[in-house]
Amino acid sequence: MNKDRKYHIKKTDKKTLEKWFRLMVLGRILDDRAPNYLKQAIGWSYHAPYAGHDGIQLAIGQIFNRENDHLFPYYRDMLTAISAGLSAKEIIYNGISRDTDVAGGGRHMSNHFAKPEWNIHNVSSCTGNHALHAVGVARAIKKYGTRGIAICSQGESSVSEGYVYEAINGASRERLPVLFVIQDNGYGISVPKKDQTARRKVADNFTGFKNLRIMHCNGKDVFDSMNAIQEAREHIEKYDEPVILQANCVRIHSHSNSDRHDLYRDDYELNYVSEYDPLAKYRRLLLRYNRFTVEEIEKFEEEAKEIVLAAHKEGMKAPQPDAESIFDYVMPEPYVSEKYPEGVHQADGEKKKLIEAINETLKAEFHYNPDTFLWGQDVAHKEKGGVFNVTKGMQQEFGKERIFNAPIAEDFIVGTANGMSRYSDKIRIVIEGAEFADYFWPAMEQLVECSHDYWRSKGQFVANVTIRLASGGYIGGGLYHSQTIEGALATLPGIRIVYPSYADDAAGLLRTSIRSRGVTLFLEPKALYNSPITATPIPDDFEVPFGKARIRREGNDLTVITYGNTTHMCLEAAEKIADEKKVSIEVIDLRSLIPLDKETLLTSVRKTGKALVVHEDKVFSGFGAEIAAFITSEAFEYLDGPVKRIGSTFTPVGFNRILEAAILPNVDKIYAAIKELVEY
């Protein structure tokens, strides 16, 4: 540590000492009072007391600059939030989940303190996952050349999570301005630190990382914490590299109000942690060194009690959230096309394949908005652009600052996209979430995080990210190279899902996805990338709205509903049976799964009286199950037969071509289903 410490009980001015004491007393009164709200059935059903972390939490809040910094507190960071500027009233609003809660209006768990307008971010209950968001916003801080740092605060046990390692690896590799503060109180709920890691100090697990400084401080001591965090910030700014600051703390109380620490801590330990109460120590120092009198100290304490009492009264008067508001802020309003409101065009000219449509639209959008970025695995290396060359030539055209490779860490790819979005709403991010959709599963935790950011923050933040995934089979890829995943992902509210099957729709949906606020999963049928059957003319400005299906073939006797790879198979089967049976088959290409064009589906089914849902995904629990249920519920009286489904078998997709053919739908299977339903 630097020997020339800035802060010391003798050297620090009285105004600063008084401010710190007032903050610490205010925080402790609220911390001690929180369980009473639960006992009285008022709220605060989750409370993680911070007592014993006082020094480091005070320091985090004091070092935070709301103009340029971004703070990611965790659920024990009550004093951090107060020190950063949140009022007692705002703390209570959050604790008792009132509509006036600045973190999210009671939508998120109590003790999750935030104020997005100040860059104090609303983070989830998933311990440590905000480390990736801190890295993402730090990437934006560096790329835009602003003066600021991202501060990620968490407990020592959360460092066991894989995405924390990914975050620290990424921050050190990119030399990002991130301060990782690890508040070490020795326990992960009831699990002692020795069961988390072999090292006594978890920060030392990262000693082999390059471009990373590791520091330690006494998190119970105000002055050691203030000096250490000041030094950490100065190091980040001077050397352009992240810092891990591990603060040794004690946990005076139980992990939370649902935990009983007396079941796993003996009397000796409980007495020990009480003796090391940071607030009591700071109070003694102020008196011992005659910085304040007993009367002055007691006055500060009484005034803090009055502030809390007044805040409590305001909290009791604050309105509860409106039950009708649950549907607000699920998903932001998308970009609206004025020229192509139905997502159709009459263009002639050169036909372009699916892969060309995506590549050229990406380039056009990167010209359109200079605050657009793209990264992923293998997307930016010389003449190569991903395993299928979809992003070929982009880095050469737009540079390494905007187009770059990411580590093989899907959680990192998605999590840092969420984080970078937090820097500015003008930013648009396109990521290749995984080289194949099947490999996307490690990123699911971060996708879930993205899905409810907008809702839980009450519209204060949404990640503006388009996630591209090469999806589907018919390439002989087998496991991890031939699955479709939209059925599973469609269960997440807050995420759009689009799945084009023609080049023009791919271009139009991609443009709408990038220009819209919010998260869109852009699924690309990789078997069709270079297929001539997808080729169409494409207007340079073409746009396809979300939630607008396209009738590919009009008919009166049966409705076939499909998307992606099976669209072309359905059209072929419909043509074949129309020639043979003289029946008229209507084929609807959904294009957009979430939101779904329910109106077009109902109009068609009411006309034809019969419906067949076809997709590449498994029949059992596939997305078609939702469509079938919807039609049965909303158009039952119009049906002249059962709603049938065709899709993959309830098995993985095999590698051998014989196995793949037996598993996936094809023209013959679709034809047989159409024939059976027509004749029903």
matplotlib code that plots the C-alpha trace (Angstrom):
import matplotlib.pyplot as plt

x = [0.0, 1.0, 2.7, 1.4, -2.2, -4.6, -7.1, -6.3, -8.2, -5.8, -5.4, -9.0, -11.0, -13.9, -16.5, -15.5, -15.4, -18.8, -20.3, -19.0, -20.3, -23.7, -23.9, -22.7, -25.2, -28.0, -27.2, -26.9, -30.3, -31.9, -30.0, -31.2, -34.7, -35.3, -36.3, -39.0, -40.9, -41.1, -42.2, -45.0, -45.9, -45.1, -42.4, -38.7, -39.2, -35.6, -32.9, -29.2, -27.7, -24.4, -23.2, -19.5, -19.0, -19.3, -15.8, -15.6, -19.2, -18.8, -15.7, -17.3, -20.1, -17.7, -15.4, -18.4, -19.0, -22.5, -21.6, -19.0, -18.9, -21.2, -21.9, -23.1, -24.0, -25.1, -27.9, -25.8, -24.8, -27.2, -24.5, -22.9, -26.1, -26.6, -23.0, -23.5, -26.4, -29.6, -31.8, -33.4, -36.7, -35.5, -34.0, -37.3, -39.4, -37.2, -37.4, -41.2, -41.6, -43.6, -44.3, -42.1, -39.0, -36.4, -34.9, -38.0, -41.2, -41.4, -40.9, -37.6, -36.7, -36.2, -32.6, -31.7, -30.8, -30.4, -31.0, -30.5, -30.6, -27.4, -25.8, -26.4, -27.6, -30.4, -28.8, -30.4, -30.4, -28.1, -25.0, -22.0, -23.6, -23.4, -19.6, -20.1, -22.3, -19.6, -17.1, -19.4, -20.0, -16.3, -15.7, -17.9, -16.2, -12.9, -14.1, -15.8, -12.8, -14.7, -13.3, -14.9, -14.8, -17.2, -17.4, -18.6, -19.3, -19.9, -19.3, -16.4, -18.5, -19.9, -16.4, -16.9, -19.3, -17.9, -19.1, -17.1, -13.9, -15.1, -15.6, -12.1, -10.5, -12.2, -11.4, -7.7, -7.5, -9.0, -7.5, -10.8, -11.4, -13.2, -12.8, -13.9, -14.6, -14.8, -16.4, -15.1, -17.1, -16.0, -19.4, -21.6, -24.9, -23.8, -20.9, -17.5, -14.9, -12.8, -15.5, -15.4, -11.7, -8.4, -7.0, -7.5, -8.0, -10.2, -8.7, -5.4, -6.9, -6.3, -2.6, -1.6, -3.7, -1.9, -2.9, -4.5, -3.6, -4.8, -5.1, -6.3, -7.7, -9.4, -13.0, -14.0, -11.8, -13.0, -9.6, -7.9, -10.9, -10.9, -7.2, -7.3, -10.2, -8.7, -5.4, -7.3, -9.0, -5.8, -4.2, -7.0, -6.8, -3.0, -2.3, -5.4, -6.1, -8.6, -8.1, -9.5, -9.8, -10.5, -11.9, -11.7, -15.0, -17.1, -20.7, -22.2, -25.7, -27.2, -26.8, -30.4, -33.7, -34.4, -31.1, -30.1, -26.4, -26.4, -26.9, -23.5, -21.5, -20.5, -20.7, -17.0, -17.3, -20.5, -18.9, -15.8, -17.6, -19.6, -16.4, -15.1, -18.1, -16.8, -19.3, -18.4, -14.7, -15.1, -17.2, -14.5, -11.8, -13.7, -13.9, -10.5, -8.7, -11.0, -12.4, -15.9, -17.4, -19.9, -22.6, -21.8, -21.8, -25.1, -26.6, -25.6, -27.2, -30.4, -30.7, -30.2, -33.0, -35.2, -34.4, -35.3, -38.5, -39.5, -38.6, -40.7, -43.7, -43.3, -42.8, -46.1, -47.9, -46.3, -48.5, -48.4, -47.8, -51.0, -51.8, -52.8, -49.2, -47.8, -48.1, -46.2, -42.5, -42.4, -40.9, -40.2, -42.0, -40.1, -38.9, -41.8, -41.5, -43.4, -42.6, -43.1, -45.8, -46.7, -43.2, -43.7, -42.2, -42.5, -38.8, -37.3, -33.7, -30.9, -31.7, -29.6, -29.1, -29.8, -26.1, -25.7, -28.8, -27.5, -24.0, -25.1, -27.7, -25.2, -22.9, -25.7, -26.7, -23.2, -23.0, -26.4, -25.5, -21.9, -22.7, -23.3, -20.9, -20.5, -18.6, -18.7, -16.5, -14.5, -16.3, -13.4, -10.3, -8.8, -11.1, -13.1, -16.3, -17.6, -17.8, -20.2, -18.6, -21.7, -19.7, -17.0, -15.3, -16.9, -13.8, -11.9, -14.7, -15.5, -12.3, -11.3, -13.0, -16.4, -16.0, -13.9, -13.6, -14.7, -13.4, -15.1, -17.4, -21.1, -22.0, -19.3, -20.5, -24.1, -23.4, -21.0, -23.5, -26.0, -23.4, -22.2, -25.8, -26.0, -23.6, -25.9, -29.3, -28.0, -25.7, -26.9, -25.1, -25.1, -23.6, -23.0, -24.2, -22.6, -21.1, -24.1, -27.4, -26.8, -23.8, -25.9, -26.9, -24.0, -25.4, -28.8, -28.4, -27.4, -30.3, -32.7, -31.1, -31.7, -35.2, -36.4, -34.1, -36.7, -39.6, -37.8, -36.3, -39.8, -38.6, -35.4, -33.1, -33.3, -30.4, -30.4, -29.0, -29.6, -28.4, -27.6, -27.6, -27.1, -29.9, -31.3, -30.2, -30.1, -26.3, -25.3, -24.0, -25.4, -25.4, -24.4, -24.6, -28.1, -30.6, -33.2, -33.8, -36.6, -39.2, -37.3, -36.4, -39.9, -40.9, -39.0, -41.1, -39.2, -37.4, -38.3, -37.7, -37.5, -36.8, -36.6, -36.7, -36.1, -33.4, -35.6, -37.2, -33.7, -32.7, -35.9, -36.1, -32.4, -32.8, -35.8, -34.0, -31.0, -32.9, -35.4, -34.8, -34.7, -33.4, -34.1, -33.0, -32.3, -32.3, -30.8, -31.5, -27.9, -28.8, -30.3, -27.5, -26.4, -29.4, -30.9, -34.4, -34.0, -32.8, -35.0, -34.6, -34.1, -34.8, -31.9, -34.1, -36.3, -37.9, -40.1, -42.1, -42.2, -45.4, -46.3, -46.5, -46.4, -48.8, -46.5, -49.3, -53.0, -55.6, -59.0, -59.0, -56.2, -53.8, -50.2, -48.3, -44.5, -41.2, -37.5, -36.2, -39.6, -41.2, -39.8, -40.7, -44.3, -44.6, -43.3, -45.7, -48.6, -47.9, -47.6, -50.9, -52.7, -51.7, -52.8, -55.9, -57.0, -57.1, -56.1, -53.5, -52.6, -49.0, -48.2, -44.6, -44.6, -41.2, -41.8, -42.5, -42.4, -44.5, -46.8, -49.2, -52.3, -54.6, -53.3, -53.5, -57.1, -58.2, -56.7, -58.0, -61.5, -61.4, -60.0, -61.3, -58.2, -54.7, -51.3, -48.4, -45.0, -41.5, -38.1, -38.1, -39.5, -43.2, -43.3, -43.1, -42.0, -43.3, -46.0, -47.7, -48.4, -49.8, -52.0, -53.3, -54.0, -55.9, -57.9, -58.8, -59.6, -61.0, -62.4, -65.9, -64.4, -62.4, -63.4, -60.6, -57.9, -55.0, -52.1, -48.4, -45.3, -41.8, -38.8, -39.0, -38.5, -34.8, -31.5, -30.5, -28.2, -25.0, -25.4, -27.5, -29.8, -30.5, -30.9, -33.4, -35.4, -35.6, -36.2, -39.3, -39.2, -41.4, -42.8, -43.8, -45.4, -47.2, -48.6, -49.9, -51.5, -53.2, -54.5, -55.9, -57.5, -59.2, -60.4]
y = [0.0, 3.6, 4.9, 8.4, 7.7, 10.5, 9.6, 9.3, 10.1, 12.9, 14.3, 14.1, 17.3, 17.4, 18.0, 14.8, 12.8, 14.1, 13.2, 9.7, 9.2, 10.5, 8.1, 5.1, 5.8, 6.3, 3.1, 1.1, 2.3, 1.3, -2.0, -2.8, -1.6, -3.6, -6.9, -5.1, -4.4, -8.1, -8.9, -6.3, -7.8, -4.4, -5.6, -6.2, -9.9, -10.2, -8.4, -9.1, -7.1, -5.3, -4.7, -5.6, -4.3, -0.7, 0.5, -0.7, 0.1, 3.7, 3.9, 2.5, 5.1, 7.9, 7.1, 6.8, 9.7, 9.5, 11.7, 9.3, 6.1, 3.1, 1.3, -2.3, -3.0, -6.4, -7.2, -6.5, -3.0, -0.9, 1.4, 1.5, 2.9, 5.4, 6.6, 7.0, 9.3, 7.3, 8.8, 7.0, 7.4, 5.7, 2.9, 2.3, 2.6, -0.2, -2.3, -2.2, -2.5, 0.7, 2.1, 5.0, 2.8, 4.3, 0.9, -0.4, 0.4, -2.7, -5.1, -6.4, -8.1, -5.9, -5.0, -4.6, -1.0, 1.1, 4.4, 4.1, 7.8, 8.1, 5.1, 3.0, -0.1, -2.4, -5.8, -9.2, -11.7, -14.0, -13.5, -12.0, -12.0, -8.2, -8.5, -9.1, -6.0, -3.9, -5.2, -4.3, -0.8, -0.4, -1.4, 1.5, 3.9, 3.0, 3.0, 6.4, 7.8, 9.2, 9.6, 7.1, 3.6, 0.7, -0.5, -4.1, -5.0, -8.5, -11.1, -13.5, -16.6, -15.2, -15.4, -19.1, -18.4, -19.0, -15.8, -13.9, -15.5, -14.7, -11.1, -10.7, -12.5, -10.2, -7.0, -7.9, -8.9, -5.7, -3.6, -2.1, 0.4, -1.9, -2.0, -5.4, -5.0, -8.3, -8.0, -11.1, -11.9, -15.6, -17.1, -17.9, -18.1, -21.0, -22.3, -21.3, -19.9, -23.0, -24.9, -22.3, -22.1, -23.5, -20.0, -18.1, -14.9, -15.6, -12.6, -14.4, -17.0, -14.4, -13.7, -15.2, -12.8, -10.2, -6.5, -6.9, -5.5, -7.3, -5.3, -6.1, -3.9, -4.1, -3.6, -3.1, 0.0, 3.3, 4.8, 1.7, 1.2, 4.8, 4.8, 1.5, 2.4, 5.7, 4.0, 1.5, 4.2, 6.0, 2.8, 2.1, 5.7, 5.7, 2.3, 1.5, -1.8, -3.3, -3.8, -6.4, -5.0, -7.6, -6.2, -8.3, -7.9, -9.7, -10.6, -9.6, -11.0, -13.9, -14.0, -12.8, -12.8, -16.4, -17.6, -18.6, -18.2, -19.6, -23.0, -23.0, -20.4, -20.9, -18.4, -17.6, -16.6, -14.6, -12.7, -12.1, -10.6, -8.3, -7.0, -6.0, -3.8, -1.2, 1.5, 1.1, 1.3, 4.5, 6.1, 5.2, 6.7, 10.0, 10.3, 9.0, 11.5, 14.4, 15.1, 15.3, 15.4, 12.8, 15.4, 16.0, 12.3, 11.8, 14.7, 13.1, 9.8, 11.5, 13.4, 10.1, 8.6, 11.5, 11.2, 7.5, 8.1, 10.8, 8.5, 5.7, 7.9, 8.8, 5.2, 4.2, 6.8, 5.8, 4.1, 0.4, -0.7, -1.0, -4.6, -3.6, -2.4, -5.9, -5.7, -2.4, -2.6, -6.2, -5.2, -1.8, -0.5, -1.5, 0.6, 1.2, 1.0, 3.8, 2.6, -1.1, -1.4, -4.9, -6.1, -6.7, -5.1, -5.1, -4.8, -6.4, -6.8, -8.9, -11.8, -12.2, -15.2, -15.3, -14.9, -11.9, -10.3, -10.6, -9.4, -6.4, -5.4, -5.5, -3.2, -0.8, -0.5, 0.0, 2.9, 4.2, 4.2, 4.8, 3.6, 0.0, -2.7, -6.4, -9.2, -12.9, -16.0, -16.1, -13.1, -10.8, -12.5, -11.4, -12.5, -14.8, -13.7, -16.5, -20.2, -19.4, -16.2, -14.1, -11.2, -11.4, -8.1, -6.1, -5.6, -4.4, -1.9, -0.7, -1.3, -3.2, -0.8, -1.8, -5.3, -7.7, -11.3, -12.5, -15.3, -18.7, -17.8, -17.3, -15.9, -13.3, -12.4, -11.8, -10.3, -7.7, -6.8, -6.1, -4.1, -2.0, -1.1, 0.6, 3.3, 4.9, 4.2, 5.2, 2.1, -0.9, -4.2, -7.2, -10.4, -13.8, -15.4, -18.7, -20.2, -22.6, -22.1, -25.4, -23.8, -21.0, -22.7, -21.4, -17.9, -18.7, -17.0, -13.8, -14.1, -14.5, -11.4, -9.4, -10.6, -8.9, -5.9, -3.7, -5.0, -5.0, -1.6, -0.2, 0.9, 2.6, 0.3, -2.2, -3.9, -3.0, -6.2, -8.4, -11.9, -13.8, -17.6, -20.0, -22.4, -25.7, -28.9, -30.4, -30.1, -33.4, -31.6, -33.8, -32.8, -29.1, -28.3, -29.1, -28.3, -25.6, -23.8, -21.3, -23.4, -23.2, -19.6, -18.5, -19.1, -16.0, -12.8, -9.7, -11.3, -11.0, -14.0, -13.8, -16.6, -15.6, -18.1, -15.8, -13.3, -10.2, -11.1, -11.7, -8.2, -6.5, -8.3, -7.7, -4.0, -3.7, -5.7, -3.5, -0.3, -1.3, -1.0, -4.3, -7.8, -9.7, -13.3, -13.4, -17.1, -17.9, -21.2, -22.0, -24.8, -22.0, -19.5, -20.2, -21.9, -20.4, -21.1, -18.2, -15.7, -12.6, -9.0, -6.8, -3.0, -1.2, 0.2, -2.9, -3.3, -6.1, -5.2, -7.6, -9.6, -9.6, -13.0, -13.4, -15.5, -17.3, -19.2, -18.4, -21.1, -22.1, -25.7, -25.9, -23.5, -24.5, -22.4, -22.6, -20.7, -21.2, -24.3, -25.9, -23.0, -24.2, -27.8, -26.8, -24.8, -27.8, -30.2, -27.8, -27.5, -31.2, -32.0, -29.1, -30.7, -34.1, -33.5, -30.2, -28.7, -25.2, -24.9, -21.6, -21.4, -18.8, -18.0, -16.6, -14.8, -13.4, -15.8, -13.3, -11.2, -13.5, -12.4, -13.9, -11.9, -13.4, -16.9, -16.5, -15.0, -17.9, -20.6, -19.1, -19.2, -22.7, -24.5, -26.7, -26.0, -27.8, -26.4, -27.4, -26.6, -28.1, -28.2, -31.1, -31.6, -32.3, -28.9, -27.2, -23.7, -25.3, -26.4, -22.8, -22.1, -25.1, -24.2, -20.7, -21.8, -24.3, -21.7, -18.8, -20.5, -23.8, -23.2, -22.7, -25.9, -28.9, -31.1, -31.3, -28.9, -31.2, -30.7, -31.9, -31.5, -33.4, -36.5, -36.2, -37.1, -35.2, -34.8, -37.5, -37.0, -39.8, -38.7, -41.6, -40.8, -37.1, -37.8, -40.0, -37.3, -34.0, -33.2, -33.3, -32.8, -36.3, -36.1, -32.8, -34.0, -37.0, -34.8, -32.3, -35.2, -36.8, -33.5, -32.5, -35.9, -35.7]
z = [0.0, -0.5, 2.7, 2.1, 3.1, 2.5, 5.2, 8.9, 12.0, 12.8, 9.3, 8.0, 8.4, 10.8, 8.1, 6.3, 9.6, 10.5, 7.1, 7.3, 10.8, 9.9, 6.9, 8.9, 11.7, 9.3, 7.5, 10.7, 12.0, 8.7, 8.7, 12.3, 11.6, 8.4, 10.1, 12.0, 8.8, 8.1, 11.6, 11.2, 7.8, 6.1, 3.8, 3.6, 3.3, 2.1, 4.0, 4.0, 6.9, 6.0, 9.6, 9.7, 6.1, 7.1, 6.2, 2.7, 1.8, 3.0, 0.9, -2.3, -2.1, -1.4, -4.4, -6.7, -9.1, -10.5, -13.5, -15.0, -13.0, -13.0, -9.8, -9.6, -5.9, -4.6, -2.2, 0.9, -0.2, 1.8, 3.2, -0.3, -1.7, 1.2, 0.9, -2.9, -2.2, -1.8, 0.9, 3.9, 2.2, -1.0, 1.0, 2.8, -0.4, -1.8, 1.4, 1.6, -2.2, -2.9, -6.3, -5.5, -5.2, -7.5, -8.2, -9.9, -8.2, -6.1, -9.1, -7.8, -4.5, -1.5, -0.5, -4.2, -4.1, -7.3, -8.9, -12.7, -13.4, -11.2, -12.9, -9.8, -11.6, -10.9, -10.6, -10.2, -7.3, -9.3, -7.2, -9.1, -12.5, -12.6, -12.9, -16.7, -16.9, -15.2, -17.7, -20.6, -19.5, -18.8, -22.4, -23.5, -21.1, -22.7, -26.3, -25.9, -24.0, -21.1, -17.6, -15.3, -13.9, -13.4, -9.8, -9.2, -5.6, -4.5, -1.7, -1.7, -2.4, -5.6, -7.0, -7.3, -10.2, -13.6, -15.1, -12.5, -13.8, -17.4, -16.3, -14.7, -17.6, -20.1, -18.1, -17.8, -21.5, -22.7, -19.9, -18.9, -16.1, -13.7, -9.9, -8.6, -4.8, -3.0, 0.4, 2.3, 5.4, 5.4, 4.6, 1.6, 3.6, 5.9, 3.7, 5.0, 2.7, 2.9, 1.1, -1.7, -2.5, -1.5, -1.0, 2.2, 0.1, -3.0, -4.8, -4.9, -7.2, -9.9, -9.3, -12.6, -14.6, -16.6, -16.6, -13.2, -9.8, -6.7, -3.4, 0.1, 2.8, 6.2, 5.2, 8.8, 9.1, 7.5, 6.9, 5.5, 3.2, 2.0, 1.4, -0.5, -2.7, -3.5, -4.4, -6.5, -8.5, -9.1, -10.3, -12.8, -14.2, -14.4, -15.7, -17.7, -16.1, -13.7, -10.0, -7.6, -4.1, -1.5, 1.8, 4.9, 6.7, 9.4, 9.1, 12.5, 11.8, 9.9, 6.1, 5.8, 7.6, 6.5, 7.9, 11.5, 11.9, 15.4, 13.8, 12.3, 14.3, 17.9, 20.7, 20.5, 16.9, 17.4, 20.3, 18.2, 15.2, 17.6, 19.1, 15.7, 14.9, 12.5, 13.6, 17.2, 16.4, 14.4, 17.1, 19.7, 17.5, 17.0, 20.8, 21.7, 19.4, 20.5, 17.1, 18.6, 22.0, 23.4, 23.1, 19.4, 18.7, 20.4, 18.6, 15.2, 16.3, 17.4, 14.1, 12.2, 14.2, 13.3, 9.6, 9.7, 11.5, 9.0, 6.1, 7.7, 7.8, 4.2, 3.3, 5.0, 2.9, -0.3, -2.9, -3.6, -7.2, -9.3, -10.1, -13.7, -14.2, -14.5, -18.3, -18.5, -19.5, -20.5, -23.8, -25.3, -28.3, -31.5, -34.4, -36.7, -40.4, -42.2, -45.8, -45.2, -42.5, -43.6, -44.4, -48.1, -51.2, -55.0, -55.8, -58.9, -59.9, -58.7, -56.4, -53.3, -51.0, -47.3, -46.3, -48.6, -47.2, -43.7, -44.5, -46.5, -44.0, -41.2, -43.2, -44.0, -40.4, -39.3, -41.7, -40.5, -36.8, -35.9, -32.3, -33.5, -32.4, -33.2, -31.5, -31.0, -31.5, -34.6, -36.3, -37.0, -38.3, -41.6, -44.4, -42.2, -40.5, -38.3, -39.2, -42.0, -43.1, -42.4, -41.0, -43.7, -44.4, -41.6, -39.5, -42.5, -43.3, -39.8, -37.8, -34.7, -32.3, -33.6, -34.8, -32.7, -31.5, -28.1, -26.0, -26.3, -23.4, -24.4, -21.0, -21.5, -25.0, -23.9, -20.4, -21.7, -24.4, -21.6, -19.8, -22.8, -23.5, -20.1, -21.2, -23.6, -25.1, -28.6, -28.6, -30.7, -30.3, -32.5, -31.1, -32.5, -29.3, -30.2, -33.4, -33.5, -31.6, -29.8, -28.0, -26.7, -23.4, -21.3, -22.0, -20.8, -17.4, -19.1, -21.6, -18.6, -17.1, -20.3, -20.5, -17.3, -17.1, -18.7, -16.5, -13.2, -13.6, -14.5, -17.9, -16.8, -18.7, -21.5, -23.3, -27.0, -28.3, -31.4, -30.8, -34.0, -33.9, -36.7, -36.1, -37.3, -39.0, -42.5, -42.6, -41.0, -37.9, -35.2, -31.5, -30.9, -34.6, -35.7, -32.9, -32.9, -29.6, -30.2, -28.4, -25.1, -25.5, -26.3, -22.7, -21.6, -21.5, -22.7, -25.6, -29.3, -31.5, -35.3, -37.8, -41.5, -44.3, -47.3, -48.0, -48.1, -44.7, -43.2, -44.3, -43.2, -39.8, -39.1, -39.8, -37.5, -34.8, -34.8, -34.8, -32.1, -28.4, -26.5, -27.1, -30.2, -30.9, -34.6, -35.6, -39.0, -40.7, -41.6, -44.0, -46.2, -46.1, -49.6, -50.9, -54.1, -52.9, -50.4, -53.0, -53.6, -54.7, -51.7, -51.5, -49.9, -47.1, -46.6, -43.1, -41.7, -38.6, -35.7, -35.4, -39.1, -40.7, -44.5, -46.6, -49.0, -50.7, -50.6, -50.2, -48.9, -47.8, -45.1, -43.4, -42.9, -40.4, -40.5, -40.4, -41.1, -42.9, -43.2, -45.0, -48.3, -47.6, -46.8, -50.1, -52.0, -50.3, -50.8, -54.5, -54.8, -53.2, -54.9, -58.3, -57.2, -55.1, -56.6, -53.1, -52.1, -49.4, -47.6, -46.3, -43.7, -42.9, -39.4, -39.7, -36.2, -33.4, -30.5, -31.0, -32.9, -35.7, -34.1, -36.4, -39.6, -38.1, -37.0, -40.2, -42.2, -39.9, -39.9, -43.7, -44.2, -41.1, -40.7, -39.5, -39.6, -37.7, -39.1, -37.6, -37.4, -33.6, -31.6, -31.7, -28.0, -26.2, -29.4, -30.3, -32.4, -29.2, -28.3, -31.8, -31.7, -28.2, -29.4, -32.5, -30.5, -27.8, -30.2, -33.3, -32.1, -33.5, -37.0, -37.0, -39.2, -37.8, -35.2, -35.2, -36.2, -35.8, -37.7, -36.3, -35.1, -33.0, -29.2, -29.5, -30.1, -33.7, -34.8, -36.8, -39.3, -42.3, -42.0, -38.3, -39.1, -41.9, -39.5, -36.9, -38.8, -40.8, -44.6, -47.6, -47.5, -43.8, -44.4, -47.5, -45.6, -42.8, -45.2, -47.1, -43.9, -42.6, -46.0, -46.0, -42.4]

ax = plt.figure().add_subplot(projection="3d")
ax.plot(x, y, z, "-o")
ax.set_aspect("equal")
plt.show()
